[in-house]
Each structure stands twice: as C-alpha cells, then as structure tokens.
Amino acid sequence: MADDGMLMNFFIREDLVGTKSVFKGGRWKDRLLAKKSLQRRKDKKTRDEPLTGSNAVPAKLRETVSNDDVSRPTKRQKLDGAHPRSNSTATKPKEVVSSLFTYNPKAKPSAAAQTQTEDVPALEPSNAPLPASASPFTSLGLSPFLSTHLTQNLSLTAPTAIQKAVITQLLKEDSDAFIQAETGSGKTLAYILPILQRILALSKPSSETPVNGADKAGKLDRTSGLFALILAPTRELTHQISAVLTRLLRPLPWLVAGTVTGGATKNHEKSRIRKGINILVATPGRLADHLENTEVLDVSSVRWLVLDEGDRLMELGFEEEIKGIVKKLEERQDKRKLGRLNVVGLSERRTTVLCSATMKIGVQKLGEISLKDAVHIKVDTETFISPTTNQDAAEQKPQGKETAFLTPAQLKQSYIVVPPKQRLVTLAALLMRTFARKGSVMKAIVFLSCADSVDFHFEVFARKAVLPPKETTPSDQNSKSHQRTRKPEKRDTSPPKEESATEPNSTKRKLDIPTISPTPILSSPSNPSLMIHKLHGSLEQKLRTATLQSFTRSTDPSILLCTDVASRGLDLPNIDLVIEYDPPFSSDDHLHRVGRTARAGKEGRACCFLMPGPEEGYISILRSCAGGELGWVKGEDAENVLKKGFVNQITHNTTKDNVDVLTIQEGKWDDRATDWQLDVERWVIDDKCAGELARKAFTSHVRAYATHVVAERGIFDVKGLHLGHLAKAFALRERPGHMGRGNGNANTNGRRHRGERRRVSEGEANRNDGKAQRGNDDGLGGGGDEGQDAARKMRKKMREQAGAGASEFNIG
Ligand SMILES: Nc1ncnc2c1ncn2[C@@H]1O[C@H](COP(=O)(O)OP(=O)(O)OP(=O)(O)O)[C@@H](O)[C@H]1O
C-alpha cells in the first residue's frame, strides 16, 4: 500500500506535555514531527505558564503542524466536535483530519481524455417491442383470446424480437430450448405465453367434464394437475414471475399459479399444493425439499420445466438440487405413463426451457443436466440495429462469429474516476444533482458490494445532517446544536405486515418499515419527499418483500441501496439511473445490474464509480460490454459532479413544533463538500452504533473487494487499495485496526466470504459446493443408452456453440 505521508488522527495528549515521552511505531518522519511538536508545546508551556492549558493549545496546533512541514498542503484542523473554521476553545483531544482535496491520486490522462461532455444521442433501442403492424401477437401463432388479452388488458401492442422468436418456436415444436437474450427484452412472457397456450389447449376427458356450466365444459381446473414448473434463483424473482402469471391468468380463473420459496411457511405452501396448482414457480432448494417431503406434490403431469436465469442458478450452487428435481420428474412421469392420464392432449414428452444471459461452463453443465433436444434461440444485437432491421443485421454478421451478450443499445453509460477519499461525498453529490428537480428522475438504484455497506450508507443518507453555518459567529461556536449530530432516528424493528395489493402507498406505512426512510440529507426544496430504501440478503424475507413492494409502487422519487440480490431478473418500473458505486464482481454482474434500467425499449442511464489507478482498466470492459466503439460510454468529471452536487447545500431541520425547515446555504462547493463529510465523520465519532456500522461496512467491503473474478483481479487488486484513504469513504478517520486485508489468503478468504454472502442472500439451505461431475450421465434425463447418447450429443453441441458460435443446435 502506498503511503502518502499524511498525518491522520495524530494528536498529542495534554498529559504528555511536560513528561518524558517515547514515540514508537509509525514512520520515522511522523515520530520526529510528533517529538518536535511536543517540544514546542513544552517550551510554550514554560513561556506562558499562566495561559497554558487546554484552551490555549488548540488554536496554535494548526500552525504548528503546517509550519513543521511546509511542503505539505494546508489541512483543516479538526477541533473535535467543533467546526474547523470556528475559534472554539474545545477541551477535547485535538486531531488533524485528512483533507478531502489533498494527496489524492489523479486519474490517468487517457481516462480524462475519454471524458466527453457533449450529449450525443443514444442508439436505437435494442430490446423494444417490434412495430405492431409488422408483427402482431396473432402472427406468432398465439390464440386470438390471448392476443386480445395482451393488447387490451396488458397494453402490450406487439412482441419483442426475442418473444417473436421464442413463441413461434415453442408453439411449432415440442423441442427443448435455450433462450439467450439481453436484459429487459421480455424473456418472461416469451416462455410463459406458449406454455399457457398449450395448457389452454388441454381438456378433461369427456367422462370427467364438469356439469357446472356449459362454458366450463371440458376445461381444466386447479385439481387437474401440475403442468409447468418454473425455477428461478431468488425469491424476489419467483414472486415477480408469479405476478406476471397472475396478470395473465386473470381472465382464466379456473387455472391457478403458485409459488414455493425458501423463507416462506412450508405448511402454508403444502395446503396450497393440496388444493391444486397448475403452474408452480419455485426456488430450487425449496422445490427439492417439497419433492422429498410433501406427498401431495404430484409432478407426474409436469410437461414444461423452465430454468430461468440459468447462469445464476449455477453460480449459486443449485446444481445438485436441479439434478435431483430433473431425476424425480423423470421417475414420476415414467410411472404415471403406465397409469391413466386425466388430461386430454398432454404430450408424452417434457419440454425444458433454459434461459441465460451467458453461455458459461456452468450453463453448459445445466444444459447437459436438463436439455435433450434443444434449439438455441437468440436475437442478434451485435450491430445495434433496431429490431425492425434485425434481419439486415443477421445478414451482415460475419460467419462463425459469436455474439456477446451486450447492454441494451439505448442505455447511456458513464464512469466516474473518483479518489477513494472523495467517494462518499461524490456519491452524495451525484444523488443530490440527480434528484435536484422533481420529476427529472423517478428512481435510482445504487449497487454496493456487501450488506454491511448497504446498512451503513442507508443510515448515512437517512439521517438529518446538522451542518455548521457558512460563517461561524461566536454564538454559533458556543451553540451545541451546531456541534452535535443528531442520532439516527429510531425505527420500528418489528417485522412489517405484508402489504396487500390494494393498500395505499402512504408515507406513514413506509416509515413503519425499518428499511425505508425519507432522506432529508439528499432532498432539495423542489424535491423534498425523496425516499431511500435498502435491500440485501441478510434481511428477513418479509422485510425484503415489503421493501421491494414499496420501492416498486412508490409514487415518490426513490433511491434503492442494494447488493447484487437485486441485480438479476428484477423488473422494477421507472428506474432511470443505476449507479454501480462499488464496481461489479464480474462483467456479467455489470450487464445484469445496468439491465435494471433501459428495459423494453425505454431510456436509461448507468454510472460506474472507479478509483484512479488499475481500476481505470475497467473502462475498456465497460466499453466492450456496450458493444465497443458503437456503445454509448462516456467519462464524467468527478470535480464537476461535486461542484454541481454541492452548488447549494441544503440543511434540513425540524423545529420544536415538528415543522421541517429546509435552509439553503451558500458558499464554496469544496467547503460544502468538506462540511458534509465532516458532519458524517462527527456522527460516526459521536454515535457508538454509527461507528460500529462504519467499521463493519469498511471491513466487509475490503473483504468483498478480494472476490472479484480472477480475470479482473488485476484491475481490482485488493493489495493496491489505499486503506487509509478508503476509510474516509466510510467516514472513518483511520482504517479500523485488526483487519486482515486478505493478501495472500485474500482470494480464498474472499471467495469464501462471497460464497457466504450469496448463501445468506438467497436464504436457501442444502446448497452443495457445485462440484462438477462431467461425464456422469446421472440425472441427464431418460437414463439408459438413449438418454446417455442424447446427453453426449448435447454436450458436444453446447461446447461447439460456446466455442464456434453456430446460431442453432438440434440434437436428434
Ligand atoms: N411485448 C412487450 N411490449 C412491451 N413491454 C413488454 C413486452 N414484453 C415484456 N415487456 C415488459 O418488459 C419488461 C421486461 O420484461 P422481463 O422482465 O420479462 O425481461 P427479461 O428479458 O426477463 O429481463 P432480465 O434479463 O433482466 O430478467 C417488463 O416490464 C415487461 O412487462
């Protein structure tokens, strides 16, 4: 770690003045400086004996420090608890606080050169619906009933390119499918619609036809059997898929969809299964559990199995569960073949659909486990040609070249190179600037590396700042109200009641939930009701659900601070901006994070924070994820962001009569940024809980930093972190002691830590370590020679697909 020679938190205890002192530890320069300082104070004590004391020394200490080392830029002295510009006669120990604006590493000129300010228009959307006239839903083979429902009730005018391709294929043949498409392109409807249409085509045998109304004659009901299973990696995603199903099934009340997920009450799930479910959405761990222990769960009529977010399912170590599920489906379906089916039109073969953004080894393995005769369906976005001319793009594509999964073409991405000390103020400035005007931005997501960091930043932004006035007067200096930071408000920590769909989205209700708060510190007079939410995997499931619901339904401008638990698959409406405050752990994570905006043809912006040095190497990865030269990736000037963010410092206070008062203070932007930072630092010092939160966040963040994928560890090298500077981003004046940086062991420690983070975040039990069992055909579907042969061919094809980039594979 580089050392910039800064004297951080260095102070000399009053009781040492006049005694013989031995200085140990640190650098020789610092020891010498401390010795000299002590000597001068001894001399002064002798000279001004009557004046000496705690009141006299602090006023001179700043001079002493700055005169001692003339080459060092002037630092602002922190007189513990008081504003640095005040002449307060504090009696507490004195310390020199590292300035936000000195000794900062600079961004490379190459990164600065890429900073462009002109607002170049973004490209044509790559995930938008196709023109309605050219491709109505009916042209895909969907029934007039479903097409009308989509257009009239769900306001969907036409399918997206991937929907067109998938629906046509799945309605045409019973073959398995591997769907690969960019974020926000409508994959959920792409696989649900054909399944639904097929289920609607089924009927009861005439002898079983109910006589309760001619319109229902022959139609299935919830007791007719479970026909489709959809597996998703997270509980949030299962609930989201279930919500899509509920909307689709509204005019079809005789069909029922349900969910089983970790964290929910098993008995409750069992009783719903007993009543009958036709389409079940599940997390793999909980489904495997039910298959083992819930006798009423009959999967003999399951004819569609969907594995959504396949890459994530494998990353989370669900391989064993999925193998077990596939095996049980095979066994129970085979047994049932011998018996009598109570449904007419049910195919003998099960169709499996695998959705994944990437074609990684894990996905290949998942394909080997689950797919038999698969068609690879994807839409070419390589050349960023709008869907109307996608045909041209396909024709222009060089033969044999694999298309990478890219960010949506219309997404405007930026990066900002910020020195570690300025990270927190720059984030605050960016959010203040973003939400300065009401209506300009509705919702933003900020991604952080770990749950502890989310908790800390949530408290930072949820508190009310008590900043010192611009010009301190003697009365101000004596006024405690300017020197004491208010403690974070106590929130009710009791678990929230589940919100019903019809419940009004009142602010009062939001405040009952400890993960939601107003953020006065980021609000502005023109946008006073800004709300902040937090989400991570260590929260109770009820809280996660309630938070997400509140953020989704909020009509107030809102910010969501979260870990990667919210990066995959979640479809949160009106997200205008995604901020990757902590860079993603892999480029795949980046694609998914920024994919929360710019969905279904809508506009969106994303901004990635990087630190000067090796991290600037990530700019080229951002560019390649955006499609190289054609992508919209710009650099933002960090100083500009600070200037704009701190152009008007807002103070938010509550009077005795409980009236909120916003005051605009004028002054220099760098002073305001410094005041803002010092205010947070004072809070962290004064409030024990806040201090603990900050230290935990810092330590967890550094550990998480060591878990970037191997390929990117040269860019995100934990050994190169300047921990002293980084501490300031957590409002700490020095790095917490006794923390391993994990060098040498960092990667393994870090890996384990990340694994833990993931397990907790998904809350699923019985996860295996994901050991590969290549060449073992167990659970590959079918068993026997035929099954093994199909699996072998599947493997071969998928490897070819990953390597050479054929656009389609079929195994006969
Ligand atoms: N044909 C359509 N026309 C307009 N909007 C659509 C259409 N199909 C889906 N959408 C909307 O697009 C959004 C994204 O859909 P969905 O969540 O299925 O995308 P996805 O491809 O699964 O994204 P991700 O890869 O991030 O999981 C949803 O809000 C959905 O309602």
The ligand as an ORCA input file, in Angstrom:
! r2SCAN-3c Opt
* xyz 0 1
  N     -44.068     -7.088    -25.856
  C     -43.825     -6.213    -24.920
  N     -44.112     -4.910    -25.100
  C     -43.836     -4.000    -24.136
  N     -43.309     -4.315    -22.946
  C     -43.004     -5.607    -22.720
  C     -43.256     -6.619    -23.676
  N     -42.863     -7.803    -23.162
  C     -42.403     -7.554    -21.929
  N     -42.489     -6.248    -21.663
  C     -42.072     -5.579    -20.423
  O     -40.658     -5.566    -20.431
  C     -40.163     -5.616    -19.106
  C     -39.036     -6.630    -19.017
  O     -39.546     -7.923    -19.151
  P     -38.820     -9.186    -18.491
  O     -38.640     -8.966    -17.047
  O     -39.503    -10.391    -18.926
  O     -37.390     -9.059    -19.198
  P     -36.176    -10.079    -19.151
  O     -35.690    -10.245    -20.543
  O     -36.560    -11.307    -18.402
  O     -35.117     -9.213    -18.337
  P     -33.928     -9.737    -17.408
  O     -32.918    -10.363    -18.328
  O     -33.435     -8.516    -16.774
  O     -34.501    -10.722    -16.472
  C     -41.355     -5.926    -18.231
  O     -41.763     -4.747    -17.582
  C     -42.426     -6.361    -19.189
  O     -43.723     -6.016    -18.758
*
